[in-house]
Amino acid sequence: MPIIGHYHIKDMKLKLKKGLKLNIAGGLMPGTQAIETGVGLCAVIPDDFPGFMPKVCVHDGDMVAAGTPLLFDKKNSQVKLVSPISGRIRSIVRGERRKIMRIEIETAETDMDSPVLPTPTDRTSANNLLAESGLLAFIRQRPYDIVPTPGDKVRDIFVTALDTAPLAASMSVFSSIFTKTDYTAGVALLRKITDGKVYICHGTDWQTGAIDGAEMVEVDGPHPAGNAGVQAANIAPVNKGETIWTLDLPTLGRIGRIAAGKAPEFRTIAAVVGPEVSKPALIETIIGAEIAPLIAGRLDSTTHRRRIISGNVLTGDAVGADGFIRYPYRQITVIAEGDDKDEFMGWASLSPSKMSESPSFPGHFLKRKFRPDARLNGGRRAMIMSGQYDKVMPMDILPEYLLKAIMSNNIEDMERLGIYEVAPEDFAAAEYVDTSKLPLQQIVRDGLDYIRKELE
């Protein structure tokens, strides 16, 4: 059995020891079933797709079917973002310098026929199908953590079938939408694109069994064990000059449906969770759906300000009650803002109700559910080289040194220290435990964008 640092692999089982587990109140009860809900309004938000430079191909008032292209990439017009529902373009919302913030689509009374896409027969047609269907945008390539370019040589493809983020629902909930046949068809299409392997990394509760054509890897460990990039780094790391793709299990199911000639599937199941949620629930909705109807009647009766997050507390986007569920469309978390609190000693309080990974606080030793808020709890300061990051990052890199190389724009050191293996989400746990309160995920995003701009 090979032992490599903080993990070991045996018989396609990956055990990760480093990571972070946050005990946060407001989680789902075991056996929770998804509740179907109608969708009146949804949005496509280009900022959810790094590397995609949007150009609009519709107008206000246009009628569109599910799967109709709304935006295409200026660099490669073949890559598109499509409408998740049949309806009418309500608004193309722009920001400063006419930046496209989102395209809002409201549901039509009658469905329209989705565009018919050809059945893939080889690598070129498989790439074309992903790009034209809009599903290529749901995949990420390493290096750079961006939407892939069709036609690139892909060494391996990694599918994550588990979500270890705080309060996340099991990926098994998607069995009500996708079948094993969908996943098998999705793997078959992806195998046309890569000469390497398609890995499906799943948790210990995986019930679907082996998927034909895929290398099945059982993964066990705390967050970020569910990140596809972390799984790739521990199985077959990406090196300079190589490209791998990463995606999640629902995306694989969507790919399988269009590969089999079926209508595109844009339903999703989102977990509505968090300390401010009195009725945690699984909601079956549409990707990009308006959040307000999804949380209506599910929050507690307090009057303090809340932060509504599309995603989990570590990597999600603060969107507000009038926002939309953002990529990867699987979770909505609600926590208190905390700006109305006035506690003795502030962030330095030793109250047992304060959640912390530091043994300096009593809460570190308590096996209880905490109710954290959105306060920073401290001030930003210079990076402390204490090894904090390494304790929660199950990757064979030196995170502090990589971050310093990024902040100094030292491309040679960035390459040497593993910039091609990482994505911002891989640093989310490190950002949480960081006593310096640095925006590590943004630093990594800026570093990836910088090196891509300089080298491409």
Secondary structure as GFF3:
##gff-version 3
##sequence-region A 1 456
A	DSSP	beta_strand	3	4	.	.	.	ID=ss1
A	DSSP	beta_strand	7	10	.	.	.	ID=ss2
A	DSSP	beta_strand	13	16	.	.	.	ID=ss3
A	DSSP	beta_strand	34	36	.	.	.	ID=ss4
A	DSSP	beta_strand	41	44	.	.	.	ID=ss5
A	DSSP	three_ten_helix	46	48	.	.	.	ID=ss6
A	DSSP	beta_strand	54	56	.	.	.	ID=ss7
A	DSSP	beta_strand	63	64	.	.	.	ID=ss8
A	DSSP	beta_strand	69	73	.	.	.	ID=ss9
A	DSSP	beta_strand	80	82	.	.	.	ID=ss10
A	DSSP	beta_strand	87	94	.	.	.	ID=ss11
A	DSSP	three_ten_helix	96	98	.	.	.	ID=ss12
A	DSSP	beta_strand	100	107	.	.	.	ID=ss13
A	DSSP	alpha_helix	123	133	.	.	.	ID=ss14
A	DSSP	three_ten_helix	135	138	.	.	.	ID=ss15
A	DSSP	beta_strand	140	142	.	.	.	ID=ss16
A	DSSP	beta_strand	156	160	.	.	.	ID=ss17
A	DSSP	three_ten_helix	171	176	.	.	.	ID=ss18
A	DSSP	alpha_helix	180	193	.	.	.	ID=ss19
A	DSSP	beta_strand	198	202	.	.	.	ID=ss20
A	DSSP	beta_strand	215	220	.	.	.	ID=ss21
A	DSSP	alpha_helix	228	235	.	.	.	ID=ss22
A	DSSP	beta_strand	244	248	.	.	.	ID=ss23
A	DSSP	alpha_helix	249	259	.	.	.	ID=ss24
A	DSSP	beta_strand	267	273	.	.	.	ID=ss25
A	DSSP	beta_strand	281	286	.	.	.	ID=ss26
A	DSSP	alpha_helix	292	295	.	.	.	ID=ss27
A	DSSP	beta_strand	306	310	.	.	.	ID=ss28
A	DSSP	beta_strand	317	318	.	.	.	ID=ss29
A	DSSP	beta_strand	331	336	.	.	.	ID=ss30
A	DSSP	three_ten_helix	346	348	.	.	.	ID=ss31
A	DSSP	three_ten_helix	362	365	.	.	.	ID=ss32
A	DSSP	alpha_helix	388	391	.	.	.	ID=ss33
A	DSSP	alpha_helix	399	407	.	.	.	ID=ss34
A	DSSP	alpha_helix	411	416	.	.	.	ID=ss35
A	DSSP	three_ten_helix	419	421	.	.	.	ID=ss36
A	DSSP	three_ten_helix	424	427	.	.	.	ID=ss37
A	DSSP	alpha_helix	428	433	.	.	.	ID=ss38
A	DSSP	alpha_helix	440	455	.	.	.	ID=ss39
###
